[in-house]
Amino acid sequence: MSESRPGPLLALPAHAPPTAPLPERLCPAVLDLSGLRSPAYVPRPRALRGPLELYLAEVGTQGEPALRQARELLDAEERARAGAFRRPGDRDAYAVAHATLRSLLSPLLGVRAGALPLMREPCAGCGGPHGRPALRGSAVHFSLSHSGDLVLVALAPAPVGIDVEGLATAQAVLGAQSALHPAEAQELARLPAHERSASFTRAWVRKEAYLKGLGTGLVRDPALDYVGTGPAPADPAPAWTLRDVLVPSGYAAAVALRWP
């Protein structure tokens, strides 16, 4: 990734105290992946620029050279997973997502992208080695999400979760009512039909971001936590801050951050 590109729009200024409130909505830095480094490049290490960094990559804006460089950054397991997708667009989205993550984590550790000590935490449900992705021996926390044409990455010094989704269809909203907290279901029922898709999707990405931050994923019933369906999210627990993320039309996104 080009070192001359501007840094991310941070949730807080670098000098702000860690207890300062986050802005009501967050805007990620948009990445141009044409500057991806080769797998052998070893960057100079850098520190996190504040309590939260957010990045957005758009798959459809990447040319073939950038896509080729992205595929080169993947390890053998990631290449196999990418190759399992039938649609070329899905393969490209997976490659861009994981190459973006690797290229962002690499400078935080000062190691080449292909040598990152990535691991899986124990599963919150069964204890198996397929839980939340993490960096072995590092204080850096991260979360990755991709949907359709968008990829989002969150980096933080504390547990963090991020989620992006395309707007749910009316049929999906009807079929997922059980995922809502009772108060959220009541909020949605009071809305006119044409507003329910956006409101449900807002609630869903908030829930997913929080559950990813917790490390449970959908092992924990999403209906247990109230995050709200309205324009502003509700923090699901005292130690957690939940914020919506500004993304292009047709999508919704949110990030959850645990404060020390």
N, C-alpha and C positions, 0 to 999 in steps of 0.2 A: 504494500500500500504506500502510496507516495507520501514522503515525509513533509512535503510542502503544503499538503491539504490542511484546512483548518480543523481544529479539534472539535469535539462534540459540544452541543449546547447542553451545559450541565444543569442538573436539577438545582444546584446551589452554586454560588461563586466559590472559588477555591479557598477563599479566606473565611467563609462563613462557618460558624460553629456547628457541630454535628447535630445539635438539637433544633436548628432553625427549621421553620416549616417549609415543606416543598410547595412550589407553585401549584395552582389548582389543576392545570393541564401541562403536560410536558411535551416538548418537541425534540425528536431525535435528530442527530446529525445524519445527513444523507451521504452515503458512501459511493464513490466512483471506483469500481473494482479494477479499472484498467491499470492501476498502480500496484497490483498484487506482486509481492516479491516471489522469487523462486523458492522451492522447498529447502534449499541449502542456505538461504540467507539467515544470518544470525544478527538480530537487531540489538541496539543498545537498550538496556532495560529502562523503563520509565515507571513512575508511580501513578496510581489512579488520580485523576483530576477532580477530587471531591467525593461526595458520598454516593454518587450515581452517575454513570455514563450510559447514554442510549444511542443506538445506531440503527439506521434503516438502510437496507439495500433493496433495489427494485430489480427483479430478475429480468424483466423484459427490456430494460435499458442496457443490458450488458451485451457487448459484441462478442463474436466468436473467439477472438484472442483472450478476452477476459474469462469467458467460460472455460476455455482450454487451461488457462492458468489456475482457475478454481479447481478443476478436476485434478490437477497435478498436486495440489496441496492435501488432498484426501489420503488417509491411510488405507490399507488393504481392506479392512472391514467396511469402511465408508464407501469405497469404490464398489464393493459387492452390494451394499444396500442401494446405492444409486442405480446400479445396473439392474436391480430387480424391478424398478418401475417400468411400466409398459409405455407410458406416454413420455416423449422427449421433454415436454415442458415440466413434468414432475421430476425427471432426472436432473434437469438444469436447476430447478428450485432447490433440490436437496444439495447439489454440489455447491451452489452459491451460498446457501445457509451455513454449511459446515466449513467451507473455506473462509467465509467472513468471520466466523467464530475463531478459527485458528489464527487468522491474520491479526485479530484484535488481541487475543490472549498472548501471542508470541512476544510482543514488546514488554508486556507486564512482567514476564519472567526472564526476558533476555535470552530465550532459546529459540531455535528454529521451529517453524510452525509444525513440522512433521515430528518433532521430538517432544511435544508437550506431554507432561505426565498426567494424561486424562484417565479418569477412573469412574466407576459407578459405585455410589453409596449403596448400602443394603436396602433392599426393597422394604417400604413401610408396611406392606401387606404380609409378605412371606419370609422376609429376611434374606432372599436370594440376591446375587450380585448384579441386579439389573435395576437399581434405583436411580436417584437423581444423578446426572453427570456432575463431576467435580474435578478439581485439580489436586493431585496428591501433594501434600506438603506445602500448600500455598494458602495464604489468607485471602486470596481473591475469589469471590463468588461470581457466578455468571448464570445467565438463563438465555435460552434460544427459542425462538418460535418462528414458524413460517407458514403462510397460507396463501394460496394462489400466487400472485406476483410479488408478494412482500416478504421480507425477512427482517426480523427485529432481534437485536442483541442487547442485553443489559449487563453491565459490569458494576460491581460494588464490593466494598470491604465487609459486607454483612449479607446474610441470606437474602436472595432476591428472586423474583419470578416475573416472567413477562409472557404475554399471550396476544396474538393477533388472529383474527378470524374474518372471513367474508361474512356479509350480512346474512343472517339465517332466513330461510324461506318460511312462508306461513305454515307449511306442513311441518317443518322442523320445530317451529315454536310450539305448535300443538302437541307434538310428540315428546317434548322435553319439559313439560310442566313440572314433572316430579323433581327436576333438578333445582327448582326455585325454592327459596325460603318462603313460608306461608305469607309473610308480609310482601315479598316481591311478587308472588302470584296475584295478590290483591291489587297491587299497583298496576300490574300488566292488564288485569281484567277491566280496570277503570279507563284504560286508554282506548281511543278509536282504533279500529282494526289496522289502519294503514300506518300507525305509529308503533305497533307491537314488535315488528321485526327488529328495528333499530334498538328499541329499549331492551328486548331480550338479549340481543347480541352484546350490548354494553354490559349487562349483568353477567353474561357467560364468560367474557374475557376477564372480567374482574375476578370471578371465582377461580378460573383456571390459573391466573397469575398468582393469586394467593396460595392455592393448593400446590403449585409448583415451588413457590417460595418455602412453604412448609416442608416440602420434600415428600408429601404423601401422594400427589396427583389425585386421580379420581378414586383411589382406595378410600379416601375420606368422602363421605356423602356431601356433594356440593350444596344440598338443601339445608345443611346445618348452619351455614354462615350467611348473614345478611350483608350484602354489599350494595343493594339498591339498584333500581332500574332507571332512575332519573338522570339528569345532566351531570350531577356530582356524585361520586361514589361515597359510600360509607366505609370507614375503616373497620375491618372485620374483627380485630382484636386490639387490645391496648398497645401492644408492642409493634404493631404493623401499621404502615401508611400505604394507602392505595390511591393511585392516581390514573386517570385516563391519559392516553398518549395520542397526540395528533398524528393521524395517518391519512392517506388519500381516500377520497370518496369510495364508498362501497365496502369499507372495512371498519372494524372497531378494534381497539387495542388498549391494554392496561398494564401497569407494572405495580408490583407489591414489594415493599422494602421493609425489612425488620430493623428497627432502631436498636442500638446497643442498650 
